[in-house]
Amino acid sequence: MWYRFQRKIAPYVFILPGVLFYLMVTFIPAAIGIGLSFTNWSIITPKFDWVGLRNYERLLTDTLFQTSLSNTFRYALWLIPGVVICSLLLALLLNTKVRGITFFRTVYYLPMVTPIAVASVIWMWIYDRRTGILNYIVRLLGMPPRNWLNNPDTALGSLVVMGIWLSVGSNMIIYLAALQGISRSYYEAADIDGAGYWQRFRYITLPLLRPTTLFVIITTTMGALRAFSQMNIMTQGGPLDSTTTIVFYIFKTAFTDLRMGYAAAVSVVLFAITLVITFVDWKFLGKGVSYDAD
């Protein structure tokens, strides 16, 4: 009797600490945030005045919110293809047997373990108009130097390049593990049939990497929609709000303007957008994807 009781209760006892921690740091704060979105609470006053859907109605006419949403989508649309393509190409290169392959794998992974504040300072130096290495190369090519981070036309693109650099390392490792998990028998059969490299890549490698690509796209999308640190450190949302993303706008609204209720409403909208985009990715890109073990 006691033994059967232990077998039924013990698993729940082991997972209880994790469940409680997850509730404390995820579900309970999320529920509080949703509740705050229906108030006009300011962090400096203890009053919680219920305003209903007024915060959400205000979003429809808030031009800065619309600008931040547009910047976030543009950032994501540029970042995601760059990360997927660069990660896959590097993984294909590093999946070959060449001398010093371990060194190259370590070098490409280094951005992932570099603190984003340090990486932001490094890229600010790279983009510097007077002493930056990028403008040094531009001068060598006979072109005038640019103010990359202070020009509305180039600021967001400059942050995209940095974002790709930050994200490629981890996704390259994921692709590399997936490539090494593909059975060589597929390629041997293709060689017997006379298939070339491009045919093997198109009809064997890409289809078998589809679950990995779906995972990379979803995680990169979620990261792009939450981009904040580099915007805060490198551009502070400027120039002319050209790099104000939705998370930076939430931060500014909550801790600069002290409009916590309104910032909570924007956060709820961001959560809904992330949920919808993830569902769409899974619905259309996940067709035919199977995770069943052989």
MISE-202991 format. One record per residue (C-alpha): chain; residue in one letter; residue number from 0; x, z, y. Coordinates in nm, 3 decimals. Layout:
% residues N
+-------+------+------+---------+---------+---------+
! chain ! resn ! resi !      xx !      zz !      yy !
+-------+------+------+---------+---------+---------+
!     A !    A !  NUM !       X !       Z !       Y !
...
+-------+------+------+---------+---------+---------+
END
This chain:
% residues 294
+-------+------+------+---------+---------+---------+
! chain ! resn ! resi !      xx !      zz !      yy !
+-------+------+------+---------+---------+---------+
!     A !    M !    0 !   0.000 !   0.000 !   0.000 !
!     A !    W !    1 !   0.273 !   0.104 !   0.246 !
!     A !    Y !    2 !   0.488 !  -0.194 !   0.143 !
!     A !    R !    3 !   0.207 !  -0.440 !   0.212 !
!     A !    F !    4 !   0.137 !  -0.269 !   0.543 !
!     A !    Q !    5 !   0.503 !  -0.306 !   0.641 !
!     A !    R !    6 !   0.504 !  -0.676 !   0.552 !
!     A !    K !    7 !   0.202 !  -0.740 !   0.772 !
!     A !    I !    8 !   0.305 !  -0.527 !   1.071 !
!     A !    A !    9 !   0.686 !  -0.565 !   1.076 !
!     A !    P !   10 !   0.691 !  -0.927 !   1.211 !
!     A !    Y !   11 !   0.470 !  -0.831 !   1.505 !
!     A !    V !   12 !   0.686 !  -0.526 !   1.581 !
!     A !    F !   13 !   0.996 !  -0.746 !   1.595 !
!     A !    I !   14 !   0.842 !  -1.001 !   1.833 !
!     A !    L !   15 !   0.668 !  -0.741 !   2.051 !
!     A !    P !   16 !   0.966 !  -0.682 !   2.290 !
!     A !    G !   17 !   1.002 !  -1.055 !   2.348 !
!     A !    V !   18 !   0.629 !  -1.099 !   2.407 !
!     A !    L !   19 !   0.619 !  -0.808 !   2.652 !
!     A !    F !   20 !   0.921 !  -0.941 !   2.841 !
!     A !    Y !   21 !   0.768 !  -1.289 !   2.858 !
!     A !    L !   22 !   0.443 !  -1.139 !   2.991 !
!     A !    M !   23 !   0.630 !  -0.944 !   3.258 !
!     A !    V !   24 !   0.842 !  -1.233 !   3.387 !
!     A !    T !   25 !   0.603 !  -1.527 !   3.334 !
!     A !    F !   26 !   0.233 !  -1.472 !   3.277 !
!     A !    I !   27 !   0.174 !  -1.168 !   3.498 !
!     A !    P !   28 !   0.366 !  -1.313 !   3.801 !
!     A !    A !   29 !   0.188 !  -1.646 !   3.748 !
!     A !    A !   30 !  -0.151 !  -1.474 !   3.748 !
!     A !    I !   31 !  -0.060 !  -1.279 !   4.062 !
!     A !    G !   32 !   0.056 !  -1.601 !   4.230 !
!     A !    I !   33 !  -0.271 !  -1.777 !   4.151 !
!     A !    G !   34 !  -0.460 !  -1.481 !   4.294 !
!     A !    L !   35 !  -0.248 !  -1.482 !   4.611 !
!     A !    S !   36 !  -0.324 !  -1.852 !   4.665 !
!     A !    F !   37 !  -0.682 !  -1.754 !   4.754 !
!     A !    T !   38 !  -0.568 !  -1.515 !   5.027 !
!     A !    N !   39 !  -0.387 !  -1.539 !   5.360 !
!     A !    W !   40 !  -0.149 !  -1.254 !   5.276 !
!     A !    S !   41 !   0.167 !  -1.224 !   5.483 !
!     A !    I !   42 !   0.467 !  -1.036 !   5.345 !
!     A !    I !   43 !   0.482 !  -0.811 !   5.654 !
!     A !    T !   44 !   0.120 !  -0.692 !   5.632 !
!     A !    P !   45 !  -0.048 !  -0.512 !   5.340 !
!     A !    K !   46 !  -0.386 !  -0.682 !   5.398 !
!     A !    F !   47 !  -0.521 !  -0.931 !   5.144 !
!     A !    D !   48 !  -0.793 !  -1.132 !   5.321 !
!     A !    W !   49 !  -0.983 !  -1.354 !   5.080 !
!     A !    V !   50 !  -1.000 !  -1.711 !   5.212 !
!     A !    G !   51 !  -1.119 !  -1.890 !   4.899 !
!     A !    L !   52 !  -1.014 !  -2.256 !   4.884 !
!     A !    R !   53 !  -0.911 !  -2.271 !   5.248 !
!     A !    N !   54 !  -0.538 !  -2.286 !   5.163 !
!     A !    Y !   55 !  -0.597 !  -2.580 !   4.931 !
!     A !    E !   56 !  -0.809 !  -2.757 !   5.191 !
!     A !    R !   57 !  -0.530 !  -2.714 !   5.444 !
!     A !    L !   58 !  -0.291 !  -2.895 !   5.210 !
!     A !    L !   59 !  -0.493 !  -3.213 !   5.249 !
!     A !    T !   60 !  -0.403 !  -3.232 !   5.619 !
!     A !    D !   61 !  -0.057 !  -3.074 !   5.606 !
!     A !    T !   62 !   0.181 !  -3.361 !   5.687 !
!     A !    L !   63 !   0.494 !  -3.160 !   5.601 !
!     A !    F !   64 !   0.352 !  -3.079 !   5.257 !
!     A !    Q !   65 !   0.278 !  -3.447 !   5.203 !
!     A !    T !   66 !   0.631 !  -3.536 !   5.315 !
!     A !    S !   67 !   0.782 !  -3.280 !   5.079 !
!     A !    L !   68 !   0.569 !  -3.411 !   4.793 !
!     A !    S !   69 !   0.678 !  -3.768 !   4.867 !
!     A !    N !   70 !   1.045 !  -3.663 !   4.883 !
!     A !    T !   71 !   1.013 !  -3.479 !   4.552 !
!     A !    F !   72 !   0.862 !  -3.780 !   4.376 !
!     A !    R !   73 !   1.127 !  -4.012 !   4.522 !
!     A !    Y !   74 !   1.401 !  -3.773 !   4.413 !
!     A !    A !   75 !   1.257 !  -3.755 !   4.061 !
!     A !    L !   76 !   1.203 !  -4.132 !   4.031 !
!     A !    W !   77 !   1.567 !  -4.198 !   4.124 !
!     A !    L !   78 !   1.713 !  -3.908 !   3.927 !
!     A !    I !   79 !   1.542 !  -3.950 !   3.590 !
!     A !    P !   80 !   1.651 !  -4.309 !   3.510 !
!     A !    G !   81 !   2.003 !  -4.231 !   3.633 !
!     A !    V !   82 !   2.034 !  -3.924 !   3.412 !
!     A !    V !   83 !   1.891 !  -4.094 !   3.103 !
!     A !    I !   84 !   2.103 !  -4.410 !   3.135 !
!     A !    C !   85 !   2.431 !  -4.236 !   3.227 !
!     A !    S !   86 !   2.387 !  -3.966 !   2.960 !
!     A !    L !   87 !   2.318 !  -4.223 !   2.689 !
!     A !    L !   88 !   2.608 !  -4.448 !   2.791 !
!     A !    L !   89 !   2.852 !  -4.156 !   2.796 !
!     A !    A !   90 !   2.724 !  -4.033 !   2.461 !
!     A !    L !   91 !   2.775 !  -4.380 !   2.310 !
!     A !    L !   92 !   3.130 !  -4.390 !   2.447 !
!     A !    L !   93 !   3.213 !  -4.040 !   2.324 !
!     A !    N !   94 !   3.064 !  -4.109 !   1.981 !
!     A !    T !   95 !   3.363 !  -4.327 !   1.897 !
!     A !    K !   96 !   3.692 !  -4.219 !   1.743 !
!     A !    V !   97 !   3.948 !  -4.243 !   2.022 !
!     A !    R !   98 !   4.243 !  -4.028 !   2.114 !
!     A !    G !   99 !   4.162 !  -3.731 !   2.336 !
!     A !    I !  100 !   3.787 !  -3.747 !   2.273 !
!     A !    T !  101 !   3.756 !  -3.365 !   2.285 !
!     A !    F !  102 !   3.918 !  -3.361 !   2.631 !
!     A !    F !  103 !   3.673 !  -3.620 !   2.766 !
!     A !    R !  104 !   3.374 !  -3.435 !   2.620 !
!     A !    T !  105 !   3.489 !  -3.117 !   2.793 !
!     A !    V !  106 !   3.546 !  -3.292 !   3.127 !
!     A !    Y !  107 !   3.201 !  -3.454 !   3.126 !
!     A !    Y !  108 !   3.038 !  -3.120 !   3.041 !
!     A !    L !  109 !   3.216 !  -2.925 !   3.318 !
!     A !    P !  110 !   2.950 !  -2.992 !   3.588 !
!     A !    M !  111 !   2.697 !  -2.811 !   3.370 !
!     A !    V !  112 !   2.895 !  -2.486 !   3.380 !
!     A !    T !  113 !   2.986 !  -2.517 !   3.749 !
!     A !    P !  114 !   2.773 !  -2.288 !   3.970 !
!     A !    I !  115 !   2.544 !  -2.501 !   4.182 !
!     A !    A !  116 !   2.660 !  -2.329 !   4.501 !
!     A !    V !  117 !   3.022 !  -2.425 !   4.422 !
!     A !    A !  118 !   2.916 !  -2.779 !   4.328 !
!     A !    S !  119 !   2.724 !  -2.809 !   4.656 !
!     A !    V !  120 !   3.029 !  -2.712 !   4.860 !
!     A !    I !  121 !   3.244 !  -2.962 !   4.667 !
!     A !    W !  122 !   2.996 !  -3.244 !   4.730 !
!     A !    M !  123 !   2.965 !  -3.149 !   5.097 !
!     A !    W !  124 !   3.340 !  -3.206 !   5.119 !
!     A !    I !  125 !   3.310 !  -3.537 !   4.929 !
!     A !    Y !  126 !   3.041 !  -3.656 !   5.172 !
!     A !    D !  127 !   3.218 !  -3.527 !   5.486 !
!     A !    R !  128 !   3.240 !  -3.797 !   5.752 !
!     A !    R !  129 !   3.598 !  -3.721 !   5.860 !
!     A !    T !  130 !   3.778 !  -3.575 !   5.557 !
!     A !    G !  131 !   3.556 !  -3.671 !   5.264 !
!     A !    I !  132 !   3.700 !  -3.876 !   4.980 !
!     A !    L !  133 !   3.394 !  -4.102 !   4.973 !
!     A !    N !  134 !   3.443 !  -4.212 !   5.334 !
!     A !    Y !  135 !   3.815 !  -4.251 !   5.262 !
!     A !    I !  136 !   3.723 !  -4.508 !   4.994 !
!     A !    V !  137 !   3.476 !  -4.670 !   5.232 !
!     A !    R !  138 !   3.751 !  -4.710 !   5.494 !
!     A !    L !  139 !   3.982 !  -4.867 !   5.235 !
!     A !    L !  140 !   3.710 !  -5.125 !   5.170 !
!     A !    G !  141 !   3.704 !  -5.210 !   5.539 !
!     A !    M !  142 !   3.365 !  -5.055 !   5.615 !
!     A !    P !  143 !   3.284 !  -4.789 !   5.876 !
!     A !    P !  144 !   3.242 !  -4.432 !   5.749 !
!     A !    R !  145 !   2.894 !  -4.288 !   5.714 !
!     A !    N !  146 !   2.738 !  -3.953 !   5.785 !
!     A !    W !  147 !   2.589 !  -3.933 !   5.436 !
!     A !    L !  148 !   2.409 !  -3.599 !   5.460 !
!     A !    N !  149 !   2.306 !  -3.629 !   5.825 !
!     A !    N !  150 !   2.142 !  -3.970 !   5.799 !
!     A !    P !  151 !   1.774 !  -3.980 !   5.692 !
!     A !    D !  152 !   1.838 !  -4.310 !   5.513 !
!     A !    T !  153 !   2.116 !  -4.177 !   5.289 !
!     A !    A !  154 !   2.066 !  -3.798 !   5.264 !
!     A !    L !  155 !   1.818 !  -3.797 !   4.975 !
!     A !    G !  156 !   2.012 !  -4.064 !   4.784 !
!     A !    S !  157 !   2.329 !  -3.858 !   4.824 !
!     A !    L !  158 !   2.155 !  -3.559 !   4.670 !
!     A !    V !  159 !   2.032 !  -3.779 !   4.384 !
!     A !    V !  160 !   2.391 !  -3.880 !   4.303 !
!     A !    M !  161 !   2.491 !  -3.515 !   4.295 !
!     A !    G !  162 !   2.188 !  -3.432 !   4.080 !
!     A !    I !  163 !   2.286 !  -3.699 !   3.827 !
!     A !    W !  164 !   2.640 !  -3.561 !   3.819 !
!     A !    L !  165 !   2.504 !  -3.211 !   3.752 !
!     A !    S !  166 !   2.262 !  -3.315 !   3.477 !
!     A !    V !  167 !   2.455 !  -3.577 !   3.282 !
!     A !    G !  168 !   2.682 !  -3.334 !   3.095 !
!     A !    S !  169 !   2.417 !  -3.132 !   2.913 !
!     A !    N !  170 !   2.203 !  -3.435 !   2.832 !
!     A !    M !  171 !   2.509 !  -3.623 !   2.710 !
!     A !    I !  172 !   2.569 !  -3.344 !   2.456 !
!     A !    I !  173 !   2.206 !  -3.370 !   2.343 !
!     A !    Y !  174 !   2.234 !  -3.747 !   2.298 !
!     A !    L !  175 !   2.569 !  -3.707 !   2.123 !
!     A !    A !  176 !   2.421 !  -3.464 !   1.871 !
!     A !    A !  177 !   2.132 !  -3.704 !   1.810 !
!     A !    L !  178 !   2.368 !  -3.999 !   1.761 !
!     A !    Q !  179 !   2.575 !  -3.807 !   1.510 !
!     A !    G !  180 !   2.256 !  -3.720 !   1.323 !
!     A !    I !  181 !   2.171 !  -4.086 !   1.258 !
!     A !    S !  182 !   2.256 !  -4.181 !   0.900 !
!     A !    R !  183 !   2.532 !  -4.440 !   0.865 !
!     A !    S !  184 !   2.330 !  -4.610 !   0.593 !
!     A !    Y !  185 !   2.110 !  -4.774 !   0.858 !
!     A !    Y !  186 !   2.408 !  -4.937 !   1.023 !
!     A !    E !  187 !   2.563 !  -5.037 !   0.691 !
!     A !    A !  188 !   2.240 !  -5.211 !   0.591 !
!     A !    A !  189 !   2.230 !  -5.385 !   0.931 !
!     A !    D !  190 !   2.591 !  -5.501 !   0.888 !
!     A !    I !  191 !   2.504 !  -5.649 !   0.550 !
!     A !    D !  192 !   2.218 !  -5.839 !   0.716 !
!     A !    G !  193 !   2.458 !  -5.972 !   0.980 !
!     A !    A !  194 !   2.325 !  -5.776 !   1.278 !
!     A !    G !  195 !   2.545 !  -5.757 !   1.587 !
!     A !    Y !  196 !   2.615 !  -5.453 !   1.805 !
!     A !    W !  197 !   2.326 !  -5.521 !   2.045 !
!     A !    Q !  198 !   2.081 !  -5.573 !   1.758 !
!     A !    R !  199 !   2.192 !  -5.248 !   1.591 !
!     A !    F !  200 !   2.155 !  -5.065 !   1.922 !
!     A !    R !  201 !   1.812 !  -5.215 !   2.000 !
!     A !    Y !  202 !   1.649 !  -5.190 !   1.658 !
!     A !    I !  203 !   1.821 !  -4.881 !   1.510 !
!     A !    T !  204 !   1.980 !  -4.657 !   1.771 !
!     A !    L !  205 !   1.715 !  -4.669 !   2.045 !
!     A !    P !  206 !   1.412 !  -4.615 !   1.814 !
!     A !    L !  207 !   1.582 !  -4.324 !   1.635 !
!     A !    L !  208 !   1.675 !  -4.169 !   1.972 !
!     A !    R !  209 !   1.316 !  -4.180 !   2.095 !
!     A !    P !  210 !   1.244 !  -3.807 !   2.035 !
!     A !    T !  211 !   1.568 !  -3.717 !   2.213 !
!     A !    T !  212 !   1.488 !  -3.947 !   2.505 !
!     A !    L !  213 !   1.143 !  -3.792 !   2.536 !
!     A !    F !  214 !   1.299 !  -3.445 !   2.549 !
!     A !    V !  215 !   1.557 !  -3.554 !   2.809 !
!     A !    I !  216 !   1.291 !  -3.718 !   3.028 !
!     A !    I !  217 !   1.060 !  -3.415 !   3.019 !
!     A !    T !  218 !   1.334 !  -3.159 !   3.092 !
!     A !    T !  219 !   1.489 !  -3.377 !   3.364 !
!     A !    T !  220 !   1.147 !  -3.429 !   3.522 !
!     A !    M !  221 !   1.083 !  -3.056 !   3.531 !
!     A !    G !  222 !   1.426 !  -2.995 !   3.681 !
!     A !    A !  223 !   1.376 !  -3.267 !   3.944 !
!     A !    L !  224 !   1.041 !  -3.126 !   4.052 !
!     A !    R !  225 !   1.203 !  -2.782 !   4.095 !
!     A !    A !  226 !   1.510 !  -2.905 !   4.286 !
!     A !    F !  227 !   1.597 !  -2.657 !   4.559 !
!     A !    S !  228 !   1.948 !  -2.514 !   4.569 !
!     A !    Q !  229 !   2.139 !  -2.825 !   4.677 !
!     A !    M !  230 !   1.878 !  -2.902 !   4.943 !
!     A !    N !  231 !   1.902 !  -2.548 !   5.076 !
!     A !    I !  232 !   2.282 !  -2.538 !   5.083 !
!     A !    M !  233 !   2.373 !  -2.895 !   5.178 !
!     A !    T !  234 !   2.099 !  -3.019 !   5.411 !
!     A !    Q !  235 !   1.851 !  -2.734 !   5.476 !
!     A !    G !  236 !   1.574 !  -2.988 !   5.424 !
!     A !    G !  237 !   1.701 !  -3.222 !   5.695 !
!     A !    P !  238 !   1.768 !  -3.445 !   5.866 !
!     A !    L !  239 !   1.414 !  -3.495 !   5.996 !
!     A !    D !  240 !   1.272 !  -3.336 !   5.678 !
!     A !    S !  241 !   1.408 !  -3.627 !   5.471 !
!     A !    T !  242 !   1.533 !  -3.387 !   5.199 !
!     A !    T !  243 !   1.256 !  -3.128 !   5.219 !
!     A !    T !  244 !   1.135 !  -3.106 !   4.861 !
!     A !    I !  245 !   0.827 !  -2.917 !   4.756 !
!     A !    V !  246 !   1.019 !  -2.611 !   4.630 !
!     A !    F !  247 !   1.219 !  -2.596 !   4.953 !
!     A !    Y !  248 !   0.890 !  -2.620 !   5.142 !
!     A !    I !  249 !   0.749 !  -2.329 !   4.936 !
!     A !    F !  250 !   1.060 !  -2.123 !   5.012 !
!     A !    K !  251 !   1.043 !  -2.202 !   5.383 !
!     A !    T !  252 !   0.670 !  -2.132 !   5.404 !
!     A !    A !  253 !   0.700 !  -1.800 !   5.219 !
!     A !    F !  254 !   1.020 !  -1.649 !   5.359 !
!     A !    T !  255 !   1.060 !  -1.818 !   5.699 !
!     A !    D !  256 !   0.698 !  -1.859 !   5.812 !
!     A !    L !  257 !   0.590 !  -1.552 !   5.606 !
!     A !    R !  258 !   0.274 !  -1.725 !   5.480 !
!     A !    M !  259 !   0.277 !  -1.600 !   5.123 !
!     A !    G !  260 !  -0.080 !  -1.697 !   5.041 !
!     A !    Y !  261 !  -0.030 !  -2.055 !   5.154 !
!     A !    A !  262 !   0.306 !  -2.077 !   4.971 !
!     A !    A !  263 !   0.133 !  -1.953 !   4.656 !
!     A !    A !  264 !  -0.124 !  -2.232 !   4.688 !
!     A !    V !  265 !   0.156 !  -2.490 !   4.711 !
!     A !    S !  266 !   0.316 !  -2.332 !   4.403 !
!     A !    V !  267 !  -0.007 !  -2.366 !   4.208 !
!     A !    V !  268 !  -0.030 !  -2.733 !   4.309 !
!     A !    L !  269 !   0.330 !  -2.785 !   4.193 !
!     A !    F !  270 !   0.249 !  -2.622 !   3.859 !
!     A !    A !  271 !  -0.053 !  -2.850 !   3.815 !
!     A !    I !  272 !   0.153 !  -3.159 !   3.903 !
!     A !    T !  273 !   0.427 !  -3.059 !   3.656 !
!     A !    L !  274 !   0.167 !  -3.002 !   3.384 !
!     A !    V !  275 !   0.002 !  -3.340 !   3.442 !
!     A !    I !  276 !   0.332 !  -3.532 !   3.450 !
!     A !    T !  277 !   0.452 !  -3.359 !   3.133 !
!     A !    F !  278 !   0.125 !  -3.445 !   2.959 !
!     A !    V !  279 !   0.151 !  -3.809 !   3.070 !
!     A !    D !  280 !   0.512 !  -3.828 !   2.949 !
!     A !    W !  281 !   0.414 !  -3.685 !   2.613 !
!     A !    K !  282 !   0.104 !  -3.902 !   2.584 !
!     A !    F !  283 !   0.269 !  -4.237 !   2.657 !
!     A !    L !  284 !   0.635 !  -4.185 !   2.568 !
!     A !    G !  285 !   0.565 !  -3.964 !   2.267 !
!     A !    K !  286 !   0.356 !  -4.217 !   2.077 !
!     A !    G !  287 !   0.494 !  -4.258 !   1.728 !
!     A !    V !  288 !   0.748 !  -3.980 !   1.774 !
!     A !    S !  289 !   0.779 !  -3.770 !   1.461 !
!     A !    Y !  290 !   0.978 !  -3.450 !   1.420 !
!     A !    D !  291 !   0.921 !  -3.413 !   1.049 !
!     A !    A !  292 !   1.238 !  -3.337 !   0.856 !
!     A !    D !  293 !   1.339 !  -3.581 !   0.585 !
+-------+------+------+---------+---------+---------+
END
